[in-house]
Amino acid sequence: MVDLTAMIVSLFSVLVPLKGWYAPHQPIEVMIQHDSPVVLVMTGFDGTRLETEKPTRIEPGQTVDLKKLYPSLRVGTYLAFAIPEGRTTREYVGTPLVVQLRGDERPGAPAGTVVVRVEPLVKAIFETDAGEMVAGFYYDEAPNTAGSFIRLAREGFYDGLTFHRIIPGFVLQGGDPLGTGTGGPGYEIDAEFNARPHTRGVLSMAREGDPLEPQLPPRSEYANSAGSQFFICLDYARTRHLDRKYTAFGMIVEGDAAIDAIAQTPIKDVNTGTPVNPPVIKRIRIEAVTAASDPYPKMLQRLIEPTTQPSLVEP
């Protein structure tokens, strides 16, 4: 029998949620697994620190209720950090938790939290023929899309697939098990179009194009047709029109050299972007974030920078 407790402790290291999903009336309970007291700090996904009405010094082995510590929690996405006393927020221990208080977005639904999701903060490492790329995820804007991508990557779906479509100065597209642009995981993901711009390095989901575009927004059957195929943006001057029409779900923040190398792959059909020899995605690793290896500060910094970027890849 699998020791679930040992598995959870190994995954979360210091902050250990007692389960992954909580009903809105339940306490959001997190246990501290550390050899000395820590200070529990919560921030918004943008890094804004939340105030608490109670002391956040937590003893080893103690279980706390995040709702009681932070009564101001509302529908939104937060990060929880365990910080040794006397250290800064960047010197946290273990892996931060992503705490999502989710509302019901259906038209006419009542306001407020309907469920709480708690999971470890992770990153993706793309191992390719051209080198590695490291990405963070937009848990706040595209949680379902990011969750699907993470699950597929963890289960080896992307291992050995290719970048089957390369348009220099525009996008690198991959994630199709058929390698033709028509394949997927056997299910579709509802669109999570958001305000995040499709700047260089942004990860976004490919979907079926609506014949009525660009005159009209994509109809639901086309908007909700994403699966496993994703693309990496190259130049915002050419990808700007994708904003709010495709689901941006993350950003590559390390590996510019690999992006450029893949973008320079020889193309045998410029109309379709089909490469002569499609670059291989050897593997996409999903790893827990630690203070020593955390792409999120860089990702958040890029999100607040101006979106007018110079072209880094020749069109």
N, C-alpha and C positions, 0 to 999 in steps of 0.2 A: 504494500500500500504506500502511495506517495505521501510523504510528510509535508502537508500543506503549510503548516506553520513555519517549518525550516525553509521552504521554498519562498514564502513571503518575506521572511527576514533577510534571506540572501539577496532578494530583489531590491528591497527598500533600504537595507543596511541600517539606518538610524530611525527614520520616521516610518512606522509600520501601521497602515490603516487596518482596522479590524475586518473590513471587507471593502469591495470595490464600488458598490452602489449603496446609497442610503435613501430611504424615503424622506420626504420633507419634515415629517414629525419626529424622525429619529435623530439622536445625537451623532455628530460626525466624529467618531472616536478614533484617535491615533495614539499608538503606544510608542514610547521612546526606548530604543535599543542602543544604549551607549554606556560607556564605562564611567562617565562623569556627567554632571548636569549640563543642560544646553538651554539656550534661549530660543524660543520658537518665534519666528518672524513670518508674517504673511504679507504678501504684496499683491497688487493687481498684476495682470499679465504684462502690463507696461512698466513694471518696476516700482510703481507708487506704493510706499509702505502704508499698511493699515494700522490704525491706532487700536489699542486694546484697553479695556477698562480694568483688567486684572493682570497681575504679574505673569510673565511668560517664562520664568525660569522653571524648567521642568526637570525633575529628578529621574535618574535611570530607572527604567521599568514602569514609570508612571504612565497612565492612560489619561488623555485629556479630550475634552469635547471642544472642537474648533468653533462650534456655534456659540458656546458659552464664553469662550475667550474673545471671540470677535462677533458680537451681536449685530454689528453693522453689515454683515455678509448679506448680499442680495444676489439676484440672478446675475451671473457673470463668471469670469474665469480668474482664478487666483493661484499663486504659488506659495508653498509652505517650505521654509528652510529651518534646519537645525544648526544653530551657530554656537560654538564654544564660547563661554563667557570671556569677554575682553577682546573678541575678534570682530571683524567687519562682516557685513552681509556676504561679501565675495569669498569669505573664508569659511563657508559652511562645510558641514561634514555630511557624509552619506549622499543620498540622491534626493533632490527636492520633490515634493508632491505637486501634481496638478489637481486643483480642486475646482470642479465645475458645478455651479448651481444652475441647472438647466430649467428654462421655462417652456411652456407650451406655445409654440409659434403658429399654431393653426388659427385661421381667422375666427374671431369671436371668442377665443379661449380666455379664461380668466387669467389675470396677471399673477405672478408669483412663481416660486420654485415648485417643480413637479418631481424632480429627482436630483440627486447629487452623485456625481461621478468622481472618484478619487483614484489616481494612478500615478506611477512614477514618471518623471520628466525624462524623455529619451531623445536621442538624436539618431540620424541615419548616416552611415558611411557607405558611399557608393564605391565599390572596387571595380575599376574599368581597365580596359587595355591601355588607356592614356594616363592612368594614375587615380588617386583617390579624391573624392569630394565629400564634404561634410555639410549636413543640412540640419536645420531645426524646423519645427512645425508650428503652424498657426492654430494652436489649440483653441484660441479664443474666437476665431472667425470661421474655421472649417473643422470642427471636432470630429464629425462623422467621416469626412474624407480623409483626414489625417489618420484616424483610427483604422480605416480600411487599408490604407497604404502600409501602415505599421504592421498590421496583422498579416498581410500578404508577404511582406518582406521577411517577417519572422519565420513564416512557414516555408520559405525558400522559393516562393513563386517567381521572383525576378532573377534568380540565379541562372546564368547562362543565356538570358535573353539579350536582345540587341537594341541599339538605337537605329531603328529601321527608317527613320525620316529625319533628314538633316537639311535645314534651310539656312545657309550662312547668313548671319546678321539678323536672324529671326528666332528659330527654335531648334532644339534637339529633342526628338520625340522617341520614346521607348516604352517598354512594358507590355508588348503584344506577344503572347506565346506563339502566334502564327507567323509573326514577322511581316505581315502584309498590311497592317493598319486596320484589320477587321476583327481581330481577336480580343478576348477579354477573360475575366475570371468566372463567367457564367452568371453574373449578377450585375445590377446597375445601382449607382449611387445617386440619390437626389442631389440636385445642385445646391451649393452653398456659396453662391455669388456674393462677393463682399467688396469692401472699399480698398483692399490692399492692391496697390498698383503692380502691374506685370513688368517690373524692372528687371535688370540683368540678374540672373541667378535664381529668380523666383521659380518655384515648382508649381505647376498648375495641371489640372486634369484635362485630357483630351476628351472630346465628346463628338457625337454625330452632328454635323452641320445642318441647320435648318435652311431649306431652299429659299425662304423668305428673308433671310438675313442678307445684307445688313439693314434693309429698309425697316424691319421690325425686330423686336427682341425675340430670342429663340422661344418657340412654343415648348410646353412642358415635356412632351415626348422626346424632344431634342435636348432640352436643358438638362433633363434627368437621365441622360444616356451614358454618363461616364462609368468606367469600370476599373481597369488596371492601367490603362495607358496614360502616361504623364508626359509633360514636356518641360524643358528648361529654357527660360527666356534668355535671349542674347543681347538685345538692344531695344531699350524702351521707345526709341524713335519709331520702331516698326511693330512693337507689341502693345503700344498704348491702347489701340482699339479693342484689345481683348478684355480690358478692365470691365468688371461687373457682368461680363458675358461668359466667363470661364471661372472655375473655382480655383483660386490661388490658395494653396494649403501649406506652403512652407517656403524656405529659402536656403539655397546653398551659400554658405559664408566662407568656406575654405575650398580651394581647388580650382582657382581661375585658370591655371595652366592646363588642367585636364579639360575644362570646358572649351578653351580655345583650340586644343589639339583635336578634340572630337569635331568641332565646328569646321575644321580644315580638312576633314576626310574627303577624298575624291568622290564625286557624285556622278552616277551614270545616267540619271534621268533628272534634269533640273526641274521639270514640271511636278514631279512627285516627291523629289528630295531623296530618292532611293540611292544609298551609297553603293559604290563598287564592292567594298567589303565592309558590311555593317559592323561598327565597333561593338564589342561585347561587354555586357554588364556581368562581370564575373560573379558578383554577389552584392547584395545590399544588407549590411549588418545594422541591426537595431541595438543600441547600447544605452545603458543608463547614464545620465549626465552626472558628472562630479565636478567639484570646484576646480580640479586640475584639467578638466576637459569639458568646457561649457561653451557651446556656440551661441547661446541665447543673448548675452550682452551685445555681441557684435551684430546679431540679427536685429535686435531692437534698435540699435543705433542706426542701422541702415534704414529702418522703417521711418525714422524721423528726419532723415536727410532729404533734401530736395529730390524730386523725381526726374528732373531734367539731367540725364546722364549722357556723357559723351559716348560715342560708339566705341566699344572695345574690341569688336570683331568686324573685319571688313565685310561690307554687304556684297 
